[in-house]
Amino acid sequence: MEVSIQPKRFVVNLNCGKKTYLKLLEEKEQIVALLEKVLKNDYPNVVLTGAGSSAFIGESLVGYFQKEWGVPC
């Protein structure tokens, strides 16, 4: 059900998405600085949370992070 209604939500949320994009651009320097600091660690702590399709994306990324950093979850 969730996936089938996402296209409708996407159209409704375009303005919200634009606001989010503009906020990310506004905060870009702080975000990059934080990520650089976190990723300096050999084994950064990464927490992926979500429900539904967000959880699916997080689960999809676990293997990549394990391979990239050479650590189990």
C-alpha positions in Angstrom: 0.0 0.0 0.0 2.7 2.5 1.0 4.6 2.2 -2.2 1.5 2.5 -4.4 0.5 5.9 -2.9 4.0 7.4 -3.0 3.7 8.9 -6.4 0.6 10.8 -5.2 2.5 11.9 -2.1 5.4 13.0 -4.2 3.3 15.4 -6.2 1.7 16.8 -3.1 5.0 17.2 -1.3 7.0 18.9 -4.1 7.0 22.2 -2.2 8.1 20.4 0.9 10.9 18.8 -1.1 11.9 22.1 -2.5 12.1 23.6 1.0 14.2 20.7 2.1 16.5 21.0 -0.8 16.9 24.8 -0.2 17.6 24.1 3.5 20.2 21.6 2.7 21.9 24.1 0.4 21.8 26.7 3.1 23.3 24.3 5.6 25.7 22.6 3.2 29.0 23.8 4.9 27.9 22.7 8.3 26.7 19.3 6.9 30.0 18.7 5.0 32.0 19.7 8.1 30.1 17.2 10.3 30.3 14.4 7.8 34.1 15.0 7.3 34.5 14.8 11.1 32.5 11.6 11.5 34.1 9.9 8.5 37.6 10.6 9.7 37.1 7.7 12.1 38.2 4.3 10.8 34.9 2.8 12.1 32.2 5.6 12.2 29.0 4.8 14.0 26.2 5.0 11.5 22.5 4.5 12.6 20.0 4.0 9.8 16.4 4.2 11.0 13.0 4.2 9.3 9.9 2.4 8.6 8.5 1.0 5.4 10.4 2.1 2.3 12.9 4.1 4.5 13.7 0.9 6.4 14.1 -0.9 3.1 16.7 1.7 1.9 18.6 1.4 5.2 18.7 -2.3 5.0 19.8 -2.0 1.4 22.8 0.1 2.4 24.0 -2.1 5.2 26.0 -4.4 2.9 27.7 -1.4 1.2 28.8 0.0 4.5 30.0 -3.4 5.8 32.1 -3.8 2.6 33.3 -0.2 2.5 34.5 -0.1 6.1 35.3 -3.8 6.4 33.2 -4.3 9.6 30.1 -6.3 10.5 27.0 -4.6 11.7 
